Amino acid sequence: MTFVTVLRRGRLHDAIDGALAERGLRRRVIASLPPTQVVLTWHHRHDSDPAHAWLRGQVRDVLREATDGTA
């Protein structure tokens, strides 16, 4: 079986690896990608918009969680 999955930076194993191990299988890693910088941008007229500020905060929080706090 061949499939592709993306692991978060620094993570070498995840739930898929556990499920495969239970069946006596393992994943073969074929590629490693360098970290990518994520940048949030917006028009300056939204700088003081409370709803926009909230949304930016939500996006930042999700990115921090997804990148182990490095975003």
C-alpha positions as CSV (number, residue, x, y, z in Angstrom):
1,M,0.0,0.0,0.0
2,T,1.3,3.5,-0.9
3,F,0.1,6.7,0.6
4,V,1.3,10.2,1.5
5,T,0.9,11.9,4.8
6,V,2.6,15.1,6.1
7,L,3.9,15.1,9.7
8,R,4.3,18.3,11.7
9,R,7.9,19.6,12.0
10,G,9.9,17.6,14.4
11,R,7.4,14.8,14.6
12,L,8.8,11.5,13.4
13,H,5.9,9.3,14.4
14,D,2.1,9.8,14.6
15,A,-1.1,7.8,14.9
16,I,-0.7,6.3,11.5
17,D,2.7,4.8,12.6
18,G,1.0,3.3,15.6
19,A,-1.8,1.8,13.6
20,L,0.7,0.3,11.1
21,A,2.9,-1.1,14.0
22,E,-0.2,-2.9,15.4
23,R,-0.3,-4.8,12.1
24,G,3.4,-5.5,12.0
25,L,3.9,-2.8,9.3
26,R,5.9,0.4,9.2
27,R,6.1,3.5,7.0
28,R,9.0,4.2,4.7
29,V,9.8,7.9,4.7
30,I,10.8,9.1,1.2
31,A,11.2,12.8,1.5
32,S,12.0,15.5,4.0
33,L,11.1,19.1,3.4
34,P,12.7,22.1,5.1
35,P,10.7,24.3,7.4
36,T,8.7,27.1,5.7
37,Q,8.1,30.5,7.0
38,V,4.4,31.5,7.4
39,V,3.6,35.2,7.2
40,L,0.2,36.9,7.9
41,T,-0.5,40.0,6.0
42,W,-3.5,42.3,5.9
43,H,-4.5,45.8,4.7
44,H,-3.6,48.5,7.2
45,R,-7.3,49.6,7.4
46,H,-8.0,46.4,9.3
47,D,-5.3,47.1,12.0
48,S,-7.8,48.3,14.5
49,D,-10.8,46.2,13.5
50,P,-11.7,44.0,16.5
51,A,-13.2,41.2,14.4
52,H,-10.1,41.2,12.1
53,A,-7.8,41.2,15.1
54,W,-9.7,38.3,16.6
55,L,-9.4,36.3,13.3
56,R,-5.7,37.0,13.1
57,G,-5.3,35.8,16.7
58,Q,-7.2,32.6,15.8
59,V,-5.0,32.0,12.8
60,R,-1.9,32.6,14.8
61,D,-3.0,30.2,17.5
62,V,-3.7,27.4,15.0
63,L,-0.4,28.0,13.3
64,R,1.5,27.9,16.6
65,E,-0.1,24.7,17.5
66,A,0.5,23.1,14.1
67,T,4.2,24.1,14.1
68,D,4.9,23.3,17.7
69,G,5.1,27.0,18.7
70,T,7.6,28.1,16.0
71,A,5.1,30.1,13.9
